[in-house]
Amino acid sequence: MAIEVGDAAPDFELKDQHGTPVKLSDFTGKKTVVLVFYPLAFSGICTGELCTIRDELPTLGGDDVQVLAVSVDSVFAHRAFAEKEGYEFPLLSDFWPHGDVAKAYGIFNEDAGLAQRGTYIIDKGGVVRWKVENAIPDARDIDEYRKALAEIS
């Protein structure tokens, strides 16, 4: 079942690239969350998208916005990916149970065994206020994030 704008965002807890648990609900009342599902670490399109987020993060709302990036890669792959590319936002491992969080958001591709490209902007109340879902080969546009965040603020 796909998550739609206006739905409560399904809560989850996943480990980041350092093995630290990160829970979505910990940001409720504190920050707007940009939840970015990506297929695989180190792939060309995923690297480009996350590097753009890394470089544009200050223009996406600064300290009032938390980016959480999720893929089915392991914590260890995420650590290597974050170190190589200089990502300081959490890369969350949806490795086991395999793809459970992506499934909860309706963005898991069963045939490929990974998440499609899905982005959900979740307000401080825990409600999905904007979303975009792209096929695996189709990169997302950072300007769409910026526009949606401006409308929410």
C-alpha positions as CSV (number, residue, x, y, z in Angstrom):
1,M,0.0,0.0,0.0
2,A,1.5,3.3,-1.1
3,I,1.7,6.2,1.4
4,E,-0.1,9.3,0.2
5,V,0.1,13.0,0.9
6,G,-1.9,13.6,4.1
7,D,-1.1,10.2,5.6
8,A,0.8,9.7,8.8
9,A,4.3,8.7,8.0
10,P,5.0,5.1,9.1
11,D,7.4,5.2,12.0
12,F,10.6,3.1,11.8
13,E,13.9,2.6,13.4
14,L,17.0,1.8,11.3
15,K,20.8,1.9,11.9
16,D,22.8,4.7,10.2
17,Q,26.3,4.3,8.7
18,H,27.8,4.4,12.2
19,G,25.5,1.6,13.5
20,T,23.5,4.2,15.6
21,P,19.7,3.6,15.7
22,V,17.7,6.4,14.1
23,K,14.0,6.6,14.7
24,L,11.7,8.7,12.5
25,S,9.5,9.7,15.4
26,D,12.5,11.3,17.2
27,F,12.1,14.2,14.8
28,T,8.4,14.8,15.5
29,G,7.9,18.3,16.8
30,K,11.5,19.2,16.1
31,K,12.3,19.0,12.3
32,T,10.8,18.5,8.9
33,V,12.2,15.3,7.5
34,V,13.2,14.7,3.9
35,L,13.0,10.9,3.6
36,V,14.9,9.8,0.5
37,F,14.8,6.1,-0.6
38,Y,17.5,5.2,-3.1
39,P,18.2,1.9,-4.8
40,L,21.9,1.2,-4.1
41,A,25.0,2.8,-2.7
42,F,27.8,3.6,-5.2
43,S,25.6,3.5,-8.2
44,G,25.9,6.5,-10.6
45,I,22.4,8.0,-10.3
46,C,22.2,7.5,-6.5
47,T,25.6,9.0,-5.9
48,G,24.7,12.0,-8.1
49,E,21.4,12.6,-6.2
50,L,22.9,12.3,-2.8
51,C,25.9,14.5,-3.7
52,T,23.4,17.1,-4.9
53,I,21.5,16.8,-1.5
54,R,24.9,17.1,0.3
55,D,25.8,20.2,-1.6
56,E,22.4,21.8,-1.5
57,L,21.4,20.9,2.1
58,P,21.8,24.5,3.4
59,T,19.3,25.7,0.8
60,L,16.8,23.0,1.8
61,G,15.9,24.6,5.1
62,G,19.1,24.4,7.1
63,D,18.8,23.3,10.7
64,D,15.0,23.0,10.5
65,V,15.3,20.1,8.0
66,Q,16.7,16.6,8.5
67,V,17.6,14.4,5.5
68,L,17.3,10.7,6.1
69,A,18.5,8.5,3.1
70,V,17.4,4.9,3.1
71,S,18.5,1.9,1.0
72,V,18.7,-1.9,1.4
73,D,22.5,-1.7,1.6
74,S,24.3,-2.8,4.8
75,V,25.5,-0.4,7.5
76,F,29.1,-1.3,6.3
77,A,28.3,-0.3,2.7
78,H,26.7,2.9,3.9
79,R,29.8,3.7,6.1
80,A,32.1,3.3,3.1
81,F,29.7,5.3,0.8
82,A,29.4,8.1,3.3
83,E,33.1,8.4,3.9
84,K,33.9,8.3,0.1
85,E,31.3,11.0,-0.7
86,G,31.4,13.1,2.5
87,Y,27.8,12.5,3.4
88,E,27.1,13.8,6.9
89,F,23.3,13.1,6.9
90,P,22.2,9.6,8.0
91,L,22.3,6.8,5.5
92,L,19.9,4.2,6.9
93,S,20.2,0.5,6.4
94,D,16.9,-1.2,5.4
95,F,18.9,-4.4,5.1
96,W,17.1,-6.7,7.5
97,P,14.3,-7.5,7.6
98,H,15.0,-6.8,3.9
99,G,13.3,-3.7,2.7
100,D,10.7,-3.6,5.4
101,V,10.6,0.2,5.7
102,A,10.5,0.6,1.9
103,K,7.6,-1.9,1.9
104,A,5.8,0.2,4.6
105,Y,6.0,3.2,2.3
106,G,4.9,1.2,-0.8
107,I,8.2,2.0,-2.6
108,F,9.8,-1.5,-2.5
109,N,10.4,-3.2,-5.9
110,E,9.9,-6.9,-5.2
111,D,11.4,-8.0,-8.5
112,A,14.6,-6.1,-8.1
113,G,14.8,-6.5,-4.3
114,L,15.4,-2.8,-3.6
115,A,13.6,0.5,-3.2
116,Q,12.4,2.6,-6.1
117,R,13.5,6.3,-6.0
118,G,10.9,7.8,-3.5
119,T,11.1,11.0,-1.5
120,Y,8.7,12.0,1.2
121,I,8.6,15.3,3.0
122,I,7.3,14.7,6.5
123,D,6.2,17.7,8.5
124,K,7.0,18.2,12.2
125,G,3.7,16.6,13.1
126,G,4.7,13.4,11.3
127,V,2.4,13.8,8.3
128,V,3.5,13.3,4.7
129,R,3.1,16.7,3.0
130,W,4.8,16.0,-0.3
131,K,6.1,13.0,-2.2
132,V,7.6,12.0,-5.5
133,E,8.3,8.5,-6.8
134,N,10.5,7.8,-9.7
135,A,11.5,4.6,-11.5
136,I,15.0,3.3,-10.7
137,P,16.7,4.9,-13.7
138,D,15.0,8.3,-13.3
139,A,16.9,10.9,-11.1
140,R,14.9,13.3,-9.0
141,D,15.0,17.1,-9.3
142,I,16.4,18.9,-6.2
143,D,14.5,22.0,-7.2
144,E,11.2,20.1,-6.5
145,Y,12.4,19.5,-2.9
146,R,13.3,23.1,-2.4
147,K,9.9,24.3,-3.7
148,A,7.9,21.8,-1.6
149,L,9.9,22.7,1.5
150,A,9.3,26.4,0.9
151,E,5.5,25.7,0.7
152,I,5.5,23.8,4.0
153,S,7.5,26.3,6.0
